[in-house]
Amino acid sequence: MPIAALQKAAGVRVVWAMPNAAAETGRSYRPWLAGRAVIAADRAIVRALLARVGTKDEVRDEGEIDYLTALSGWGRPIRR
């Protein structure tokens, strides 16, 4: 569901951040996207929360979050 539709249906401000197993070790990469209604104070809270589990980047649109989630979701490389 697009973030705009979710925000409209729920009637609240929405932030979309994808989970990553590396959060347990503080090495997670979290791209995140804020809905249009999200204010500066909300963004500050999100940045602080996500900084606790690794690196974070606010992205511009859902296409970017999909792309970056796919890249960061592969986990550790297999070495032979």
Phi and psi restraints in degrees (range 20) as a CNS / XPLOR table:
assign (resid 1 and name C) (resid 2 and name N)
       (resid 2 and name CA) (resid 2 and name C) 1.0 -59.6 20.0 2
assign (resid 2 and name N) (resid 2 and name CA)
       (resid 2 and name C) (resid 3 and name N) 1.0 147.3 20.0 2
assign (resid 2 and name C) (resid 3 and name N)
       (resid 3 and name CA) (resid 3 and name C) 1.0 -59.0 20.0 2
assign (resid 3 and name N) (resid 3 and name CA)
       (resid 3 and name C) (resid 4 and name N) 1.0 -36.7 20.0 2
assign (resid 3 and name C) (resid 4 and name N)
       (resid 4 and name CA) (resid 4 and name C) 1.0 -63.9 20.0 2
assign (resid 4 and name N) (resid 4 and name CA)
       (resid 4 and name C) (resid 5 and name N) 1.0 -40.9 20.0 2
assign (resid 4 and name C) (resid 5 and name N)
       (resid 5 and name CA) (resid 5 and name C) 1.0 -67.6 20.0 2
assign (resid 5 and name N) (resid 5 and name CA)
       (resid 5 and name C) (resid 6 and name N) 1.0 -40.3 20.0 2
assign (resid 5 and name C) (resid 6 and name N)
       (resid 6 and name CA) (resid 6 and name C) 1.0 -63.2 20.0 2
assign (resid 6 and name N) (resid 6 and name CA)
       (resid 6 and name C) (resid 7 and name N) 1.0 -44.7 20.0 2
assign (resid 6 and name C) (resid 7 and name N)
       (resid 7 and name CA) (resid 7 and name C) 1.0 -63.2 20.0 2
assign (resid 7 and name N) (resid 7 and name CA)
       (resid 7 and name C) (resid 8 and name N) 1.0 -41.6 20.0 2
assign (resid 7 and name C) (resid 8 and name N)
       (resid 8 and name CA) (resid 8 and name C) 1.0 -66.5 20.0 2
assign (resid 8 and name N) (resid 8 and name CA)
       (resid 8 and name C) (resid 9 and name N) 1.0 -44.6 20.0 2
assign (resid 8 and name C) (resid 9 and name N)
       (resid 9 and name CA) (resid 9 and name C) 1.0 -66.4 20.0 2
assign (resid 9 and name N) (resid 9 and name CA)
       (resid 9 and name C) (resid 10 and name N) 1.0 -39.8 20.0 2
assign (resid 9 and name C) (resid 10 and name N)
       (resid 10 and name CA) (resid 10 and name C) 1.0 -83.1 20.0 2
assign (resid 10 and name N) (resid 10 and name CA)
       (resid 10 and name C) (resid 11 and name N) 1.0 -24.9 20.0 2
assign (resid 10 and name C) (resid 11 and name N)
       (resid 11 and name CA) (resid 11 and name C) 1.0 71.9 20.0 2
assign (resid 11 and name N) (resid 11 and name CA)
       (resid 11 and name C) (resid 12 and name N) 1.0 23.8 20.0 2
assign (resid 11 and name C) (resid 12 and name N)
       (resid 12 and name CA) (resid 12 and name C) 1.0 -133.5 20.0 2
assign (resid 12 and name N) (resid 12 and name CA)
       (resid 12 and name C) (resid 13 and name N) 1.0 168.7 20.0 2
assign (resid 12 and name C) (resid 13 and name N)
       (resid 13 and name CA) (resid 13 and name C) 1.0 -74.7 20.0 2
assign (resid 13 and name N) (resid 13 and name CA)
       (resid 13 and name C) (resid 14 and name N) 1.0 139.7 20.0 2
assign (resid 13 and name C) (resid 14 and name N)
       (resid 14 and name CA) (resid 14 and name C) 1.0 -126.8 20.0 2
assign (resid 14 and name N) (resid 14 and name CA)
       (resid 14 and name C) (resid 15 and name N) 1.0 135.5 20.0 2
assign (resid 14 and name C) (resid 15 and name N)
       (resid 15 and name CA) (resid 15 and name C) 1.0 -123.0 20.0 2
assign (resid 15 and name N) (resid 15 and name CA)
       (resid 15 and name C) (resid 16 and name N) 1.0 133.9 20.0 2
assign (resid 15 and name C) (resid 16 and name N)
       (resid 16 and name CA) (resid 16 and name C) 1.0 -110.8 20.0 2
assign (resid 16 and name N) (resid 16 and name CA)
       (resid 16 and name C) (resid 17 and name N) 1.0 115.1 20.0 2
assign (resid 16 and name C) (resid 17 and name N)
       (resid 17 and name CA) (resid 17 and name C) 1.0 -129.1 20.0 2
assign (resid 17 and name N) (resid 17 and name CA)
       (resid 17 and name C) (resid 18 and name N) 1.0 130.1 20.0 2
assign (resid 17 and name C) (resid 18 and name N)
       (resid 18 and name CA) (resid 18 and name C) 1.0 -86.5 20.0 2
assign (resid 18 and name N) (resid 18 and name CA)
       (resid 18 and name C) (resid 19 and name N) 1.0 136.8 20.0 2
assign (resid 18 and name C) (resid 19 and name N)
       (resid 19 and name CA) (resid 19 and name C) 1.0 -72.4 20.0 2
assign (resid 19 and name N) (resid 19 and name CA)
       (resid 19 and name C) (resid 20 and name N) 1.0 161.0 20.0 2
assign (resid 19 and name C) (resid 20 and name N)
       (resid 20 and name CA) (resid 20 and name C) 1.0 -154.3 20.0 2
assign (resid 20 and name N) (resid 20 and name CA)
       (resid 20 and name C) (resid 21 and name N) 1.0 132.6 20.0 2
assign (resid 20 and name C) (resid 21 and name N)
       (resid 21 and name CA) (resid 21 and name C) 1.0 -60.5 20.0 2
assign (resid 21 and name N) (resid 21 and name CA)
       (resid 21 and name C) (resid 22 and name N) 1.0 -25.3 20.0 2
assign (resid 21 and name C) (resid 22 and name N)
       (resid 22 and name CA) (resid 22 and name C) 1.0 -68.6 20.0 2
assign (resid 22 and name N) (resid 22 and name CA)
       (resid 22 and name C) (resid 23 and name N) 1.0 -6.5 20.0 2
assign (resid 22 and name C) (resid 23 and name N)
       (resid 23 and name CA) (resid 23 and name C) 1.0 -59.8 20.0 2
assign (resid 23 and name N) (resid 23 and name CA)
       (resid 23 and name C) (resid 24 and name N) 1.0 -30.3 20.0 2
assign (resid 23 and name C) (resid 24 and name N)
       (resid 24 and name CA) (resid 24 and name C) 1.0 -60.4 20.0 2
assign (resid 24 and name N) (resid 24 and name CA)
       (resid 24 and name C) (resid 25 and name N) 1.0 -29.0 20.0 2
assign (resid 24 and name C) (resid 25 and name N)
       (resid 25 and name CA) (resid 25 and name C) 1.0 -104.2 20.0 2
assign (resid 25 and name N) (resid 25 and name CA)
       (resid 25 and name C) (resid 26 and name N) 1.0 2.6 20.0 2
assign (resid 25 and name C) (resid 26 and name N)
       (resid 26 and name CA) (resid 26 and name C) 1.0 77.0 20.0 2
assign (resid 26 and name N) (resid 26 and name CA)
       (resid 26 and name C) (resid 27 and name N) 1.0 19.1 20.0 2
assign (resid 26 and name C) (resid 27 and name N)
       (resid 27 and name CA) (resid 27 and name C) 1.0 -118.7 20.0 2
assign (resid 27 and name N) (resid 27 and name CA)
       (resid 27 and name C) (resid 28 and name N) 1.0 26.0 20.0 2
assign (resid 27 and name C) (resid 28 and name N)
       (resid 28 and name CA) (resid 28 and name C) 1.0 -78.2 20.0 2
assign (resid 28 and name N) (resid 28 and name CA)
       (resid 28 and name C) (resid 29 and name N) 1.0 148.9 20.0 2
assign (resid 28 and name C) (resid 29 and name N)
       (resid 29 and name CA) (resid 29 and name C) 1.0 -110.7 20.0 2
assign (resid 29 and name N) (resid 29 and name CA)
       (resid 29 and name C) (resid 30 and name N) 1.0 120.4 20.0 2
assign (resid 29 and name C) (resid 30 and name N)
       (resid 30 and name CA) (resid 30 and name C) 1.0 -121.5 20.0 2
assign (resid 30 and name N) (resid 30 and name CA)
       (resid 30 and name C) (resid 31 and name N) 1.0 98.9 20.0 2
assign (resid 30 and name C) (resid 31 and name N)
       (resid 31 and name CA) (resid 31 and name C) 1.0 -74.3 20.0 2
assign (resid 31 and name N) (resid 31 and name CA)
       (resid 31 and name C) (resid 32 and name N) 1.0 144.1 20.0 2
assign (resid 31 and name C) (resid 32 and name N)
       (resid 32 and name CA) (resid 32 and name C) 1.0 -142.3 20.0 2
assign (resid 32 and name N) (resid 32 and name CA)
       (resid 32 and name C) (resid 33 and name N) 1.0 154.7 20.0 2
assign (resid 32 and name C) (resid 33 and name N)
       (resid 33 and name CA) (resid 33 and name C) 1.0 -132.0 20.0 2
assign (resid 33 and name N) (resid 33 and name CA)
       (resid 33 and name C) (resid 34 and name N) 1.0 132.0 20.0 2
assign (resid 33 and name C) (resid 34 and name N)
       (resid 34 and name CA) (resid 34 and name C) 1.0 -101.6 20.0 2
assign (resid 34 and name N) (resid 34 and name CA)
       (resid 34 and name C) (resid 35 and name N) 1.0 137.6 20.0 2
assign (resid 34 and name C) (resid 35 and name N)
       (resid 35 and name CA) (resid 35 and name C) 1.0 -68.7 20.0 2
assign (resid 35 and name N) (resid 35 and name CA)
       (resid 35 and name C) (resid 36 and name N) 1.0 165.8 20.0 2
assign (resid 35 and name C) (resid 36 and name N)
       (resid 36 and name CA) (resid 36 and name C) 1.0 -60.5 20.0 2
assign (resid 36 and name N) (resid 36 and name CA)
       (resid 36 and name C) (resid 37 and name N) 1.0 -29.6 20.0 2
assign (resid 36 and name C) (resid 37 and name N)
       (resid 37 and name CA) (resid 37 and name C) 1.0 -81.9 20.0 2
assign (resid 37 and name N) (resid 37 and name CA)
       (resid 37 and name C) (resid 38 and name N) 1.0 -8.5 20.0 2
assign (resid 37 and name C) (resid 38 and name N)
       (resid 38 and name CA) (resid 38 and name C) 1.0 -68.0 20.0 2
assign (resid 38 and name N) (resid 38 and name CA)
       (resid 38 and name C) (resid 39 and name N) 1.0 131.1 20.0 2
assign (resid 38 and name C) (resid 39 and name N)
       (resid 39 and name CA) (resid 39 and name C) 1.0 -100.4 20.0 2
assign (resid 39 and name N) (resid 39 and name CA)
       (resid 39 and name C) (resid 40 and name N) 1.0 171.2 20.0 2
assign (resid 39 and name C) (resid 40 and name N)
       (resid 40 and name CA) (resid 40 and name C) 1.0 -56.4 20.0 2
assign (resid 40 and name N) (resid 40 and name CA)
       (resid 40 and name C) (resid 41 and name N) 1.0 -41.1 20.0 2
assign (resid 40 and name C) (resid 41 and name N)
       (resid 41 and name CA) (resid 41 and name C) 1.0 -63.4 20.0 2
assign (resid 41 and name N) (resid 41 and name CA)
       (resid 41 and name C) (resid 42 and name N) 1.0 -38.1 20.0 2
assign (resid 41 and name C) (resid 42 and name N)
       (resid 42 and name CA) (resid 42 and name C) 1.0 -62.7 20.0 2
assign (resid 42 and name N) (resid 42 and name CA)
       (resid 42 and name C) (resid 43 and name N) 1.0 -44.2 20.0 2
assign (resid 42 and name C) (resid 43 and name N)
       (resid 43 and name CA) (resid 43 and name C) 1.0 -60.6 20.0 2
assign (resid 43 and name N) (resid 43 and name CA)
       (resid 43 and name C) (resid 44 and name N) 1.0 -39.6 20.0 2
assign (resid 43 and name C) (resid 44 and name N)
       (resid 44 and name CA) (resid 44 and name C) 1.0 -63.1 20.0 2
assign (resid 44 and name N) (resid 44 and name CA)
       (resid 44 and name C) (resid 45 and name N) 1.0 -40.8 20.0 2
assign (resid 44 and name C) (resid 45 and name N)
       (resid 45 and name CA) (resid 45 and name C) 1.0 -64.7 20.0 2
assign (resid 45 and name N) (resid 45 and name CA)
       (resid 45 and name C) (resid 46 and name N) 1.0 -45.0 20.0 2
assign (resid 45 and name C) (resid 46 and name N)
       (resid 46 and name CA) (resid 46 and name C) 1.0 -61.1 20.0 2
assign (resid 46 and name N) (resid 46 and name CA)
       (resid 46 and name C) (resid 47 and name N) 1.0 -46.0 20.0 2
assign (resid 46 and name C) (resid 47 and name N)
       (resid 47 and name CA) (resid 47 and name C) 1.0 -59.0 20.0 2
assign (resid 47 and name N) (resid 47 and name CA)
       (resid 47 and name C) (resid 48 and name N) 1.0 -43.4 20.0 2
assign (resid 47 and name C) (resid 48 and name N)
       (resid 48 and name CA) (resid 48 and name C) 1.0 -65.0 20.0 2
assign (resid 48 and name N) (resid 48 and name CA)
       (resid 48 and name C) (resid 49 and name N) 1.0 -43.6 20.0 2
assign (resid 48 and name C) (resid 49 and name N)
       (resid 49 and name CA) (resid 49 and name C) 1.0 -64.0 20.0 2
assign (resid 49 and name N) (resid 49 and name CA)
       (resid 49 and name C) (resid 50 and name N) 1.0 -47.5 20.0 2
assign (resid 49 and name C) (resid 50 and name N)
       (resid 50 and name CA) (resid 50 and name C) 1.0 -70.7 20.0 2
assign (resid 50 and name N) (resid 50 and name CA)
       (resid 50 and name C) (resid 51 and name N) 1.0 -27.0 20.0 2
assign (resid 50 and name C) (resid 51 and name N)
       (resid 51 and name CA) (resid 51 and name C) 1.0 -63.9 20.0 2
assign (resid 51 and name N) (resid 51 and name CA)
       (resid 51 and name C) (resid 52 and name N) 1.0 -24.2 20.0 2
assign (resid 51 and name C) (resid 52 and name N)
       (resid 52 and name CA) (resid 52 and name C) 1.0 -70.1 20.0 2
assign (resid 52 and name N) (resid 52 and name CA)
       (resid 52 and name C) (resid 53 and name N) 1.0 -19.0 20.0 2
assign (resid 52 and name C) (resid 53 and name N)
       (resid 53 and name CA) (resid 53 and name C) 1.0 -117.3 20.0 2
assign (resid 53 and name N) (resid 53 and name CA)
       (resid 53 and name C) (resid 54 and name N) 1.0 6.6 20.0 2
assign (resid 53 and name C) (resid 54 and name N)
       (resid 54 and name CA) (resid 54 and name C) 1.0 142.6 20.0 2
assign (resid 54 and name N) (resid 54 and name CA)
       (resid 54 and name C) (resid 55 and name N) 1.0 -149.3 20.0 2
assign (resid 54 and name C) (resid 55 and name N)
       (resid 55 and name CA) (resid 55 and name C) 1.0 -89.5 20.0 2
assign (resid 55 and name N) (resid 55 and name CA)
       (resid 55 and name C) (resid 56 and name N) 1.0 143.6 20.0 2
assign (resid 55 and name C) (resid 56 and name N)
       (resid 56 and name CA) (resid 56 and name C) 1.0 -137.9 20.0 2
assign (resid 56 and name N) (resid 56 and name CA)
       (resid 56 and name C) (resid 57 and name N) 1.0 149.8 20.0 2
assign (resid 56 and name C) (resid 57 and name N)
       (resid 57 and name CA) (resid 57 and name C) 1.0 -141.1 20.0 2
assign (resid 57 and name N) (resid 57 and name CA)
       (resid 57 and name C) (resid 58 and name N) 1.0 130.0 20.0 2
assign (resid 57 and name C) (resid 58 and name N)
       (resid 58 and name CA) (resid 58 and name C) 1.0 -80.6 20.0 2
assign (resid 58 and name N) (resid 58 and name CA)
       (resid 58 and name C) (resid 59 and name N) 1.0 129.1 20.0 2
assign (resid 58 and name C) (resid 59 and name N)
       (resid 59 and name CA) (resid 59 and name C) 1.0 -104.1 20.0 2
assign (resid 59 and name N) (resid 59 and name CA)
       (resid 59 and name C) (resid 60 and name N) 1.0 165.8 20.0 2
assign (resid 59 and name C) (resid 60 and name N)
       (resid 60 and name CA) (resid 60 and name C) 1.0 -86.6 20.0 2
assign (resid 60 and name N) (resid 60 and name CA)
       (resid 60 and name C) (resid 61 and name N) 1.0 -28.8 20.0 2
assign (resid 60 and name C) (resid 61 and name N)
       (resid 61 and name CA) (resid 61 and name C) 1.0 -154.2 20.0 2
assign (resid 61 and name N) (resid 61 and name CA)
       (resid 61 and name C) (resid 62 and name N) 1.0 171.9 20.0 2
assign (resid 61 and name C) (resid 62 and name N)
       (resid 62 and name CA) (resid 62 and name C) 1.0 -66.6 20.0 2
assign (resid 62 and name N) (resid 62 and name CA)
       (resid 62 and name C) (resid 63 and name N) 1.0 -29.3 20.0 2
assign (resid 62 and name C) (resid 63 and name N)
       (resid 63 and name CA) (resid 63 and name C) 1.0 -61.7 20.0 2
assign (resid 63 and name N) (resid 63 and name CA)
       (resid 63 and name C) (resid 64 and name N) 1.0 -40.7 20.0 2
assign (resid 63 and name C) (resid 64 and name N)
       (resid 64 and name CA) (resid 64 and name C) 1.0 -67.0 20.0 2
assign (resid 64 and name N) (resid 64 and name CA)
       (resid 64 and name C) (resid 65 and name N) 1.0 -42.0 20.0 2
assign (resid 64 and name C) (resid 65 and name N)
       (resid 65 and name CA) (resid 65 and name C) 1.0 -66.3 20.0 2
assign (resid 65 and name N) (resid 65 and name CA)
       (resid 65 and name C) (resid 66 and name N) 1.0 -38.0 20.0 2
assign (resid 65 and name C) (resid 66 and name N)
       (resid 66 and name CA) (resid 66 and name C) 1.0 -61.9 20.0 2
assign (resid 66 and name N) (resid 66 and name CA)
       (resid 66 and name C) (resid 67 and name N) 1.0 -46.7 20.0 2
assign (resid 66 and name C) (resid 67 and name N)
       (resid 67 and name CA) (resid 67 and name C) 1.0 -62.6 20.0 2
assign (resid 67 and name N) (resid 67 and name CA)
       (resid 67 and name C) (resid 68 and name N) 1.0 -49.7 20.0 2
assign (resid 67 and name C) (resid 68 and name N)
       (resid 68 and name CA) (resid 68 and name C) 1.0 -69.4 20.0 2
assign (resid 68 and name N) (resid 68 and name CA)
       (resid 68 and name C) (resid 69 and name N) 1.0 -32.8 20.0 2
assign (resid 68 and name C) (resid 69 and name N)
       (resid 69 and name CA) (resid 69 and name C) 1.0 -65.6 20.0 2
assign (resid 69 and name N) (resid 69 and name CA)
       (resid 69 and name C) (resid 70 and name N) 1.0 -40.8 20.0 2
assign (resid 69 and name C) (resid 70 and name N)
       (resid 70 and name CA) (resid 70 and name C) 1.0 -62.6 20.0 2
assign (resid 70 and name N) (resid 70 and name CA)
       (resid 70 and name C) (resid 71 and name N) 1.0 -41.9 20.0 2
assign (resid 70 and name C) (resid 71 and name N)
       (resid 71 and name CA) (resid 71 and name C) 1.0 -66.7 20.0 2
assign (resid 71 and name N) (resid 71 and name CA)
       (resid 71 and name C) (resid 72 and name N) 1.0 -44.8 20.0 2
assign (resid 71 and name C) (resid 72 and name N)
       (resid 72 and name CA) (resid 72 and name C) 1.0 -81.3 20.0 2
assign (resid 72 and name N) (resid 72 and name CA)
       (resid 72 and name C) (resid 73 and name N) 1.0 -14.3 20.0 2
assign (resid 72 and name C) (resid 73 and name N)
       (resid 73 and name CA) (resid 73 and name C) 1.0 -83.3 20.0 2
assign (resid 73 and name N) (resid 73 and name CA)
       (resid 73 and name C) (resid 74 and name N) 1.0 -2.2 20.0 2
assign (resid 73 and name C) (resid 74 and name N)
       (resid 74 and name CA) (resid 74 and name C) 1.0 -73.8 20.0 2
assign (resid 74 and name N) (resid 74 and name CA)
       (resid 74 and name C) (resid 75 and name N) 1.0 -22.0 20.0 2
assign (resid 74 and name C) (resid 75 and name N)
       (resid 75 and name CA) (resid 75 and name C) 1.0 81.5 20.0 2
assign (resid 75 and name N) (resid 75 and name CA)
       (resid 75 and name C) (resid 76 and name N) 1.0 -158.6 20.0 2
assign (resid 75 and name C) (resid 76 and name N)
       (resid 76 and name CA) (resid 76 and name C) 1.0 -72.2 20.0 2
assign (resid 76 and name N) (resid 76 and name CA)
       (resid 76 and name C) (resid 77 and name N) 1.0 140.8 20.0 2
assign (resid 76 and name C) (resid 77 and name N)
       (resid 77 and name CA) (resid 77 and name C) 1.0 -68.6 20.0 2
assign (resid 77 and name N) (resid 77 and name CA)
       (resid 77 and name C) (resid 78 and name N) 1.0 149.3 20.0 2
assign (resid 77 and name C) (resid 78 and name N)
       (resid 78 and name CA) (resid 78 and name C) 1.0 -87.1 20.0 2
assign (resid 78 and name N) (resid 78 and name CA)
       (resid 78 and name C) (resid 79 and name N) 1.0 126.7 20.0 2
assign (resid 78 and name C) (resid 79 and name N)
       (resid 79 and name CA) (resid 79 and name C) 1.0 -112.8 20.0 2
assign (resid 79 and name N) (resid 79 and name CA)
       (resid 79 and name C) (resid 80 and name N) 1.0 135.4 20.0 2
